[in-house]
Amino acid sequence: MGRSRGGLTTKIHAMVDADGRPLRMELTAGQAADAPVAEKLISDIEPGTTLLADKAYDTDAIRAFVKGRKAWANIPTKINRKQSFSFSRWVYRQRNQVERFFNRIKHMRGLATRYDRRPDNYLAALKLVATRIWINSVCESTS
């Protein structure tokens, strides 16, 4: 999708539940910023939930959107930000579920090396892997 000196690059933005199962995924160019995609990902966040995100998603717009939905954004503040927000390191540890999801994706060679040249084909392959993760989690919980 995006070009760099190394070739085509793509960022995968994902929202997962507390068990690491993917709920939403979006693709952007590798050089694009992370924050503009966030509102699309968290558009149906429910009241009382906790949003865990990394520093790239620390913007006033995202925090206001989450607060308007009566949820809590546990996002570490950027270094250049003058205002501080409530942040729990203990709760932030649960963000490793997202990293585990990305690790599962990397086990699929075609996705890790991005063989698909078209973004829609690549996203479709990601969604197939997401479906597989969901099926495996359901099968594990019933046995």
C-alpha positions, 0 to 999 in steps of 0.5 A, a space after each residue: 500500500 505504501 512505498 518506502 526505500 525497502 519497498 511496499 509497506 503496510 500497517 495492520 491496525 487491530 482491535 481485539 477483545 480481552 481474550 486476544 480474539 480480533 474484533 476489527 482490522 484495518 490496513 493503512 500505508 506504512 508511512 501513514 499515522 496511526 491515530 486517524 484509523 482509531 475512530 473507525 476501529 473503536 466506533 462501537 465501543 461500549 460504555 464501561 469498557 477500557 481501551 488499551 492502546 499504545 502512544 501512537 493513539 494518544 490524541 485529544 480526539 481519541 480521548 474525547 471520543 472514548 470519554 463521550 462513549 463513557 469508557 476509559 482510555 488507558 493510553 500512555 501519554 506521549 513525551 511531548 504532551 504537556 497535559 497528563 491523564 490517568 494511566 494504570 501500568 497494571 491494566 496496561 499489561 493486558 495490552 499484550 493480548 494485541 501483541 499475541 494476536 500479531 504474533 499469531 498472524 506472523 506464523 502464517 508465512 504469506 501474511 508475514 511476508 505479504 505475498 499479496 500485492 493488493 490490499 483487499 486480498 491481503 485484508 481478506 487473508 487477514 480476516 481468514 486468519 482471524 476467523 481461524 483464531 475465533 474457531 480455535 478459541 471456541 473449540 478450546 472453550 468447549 472441550 
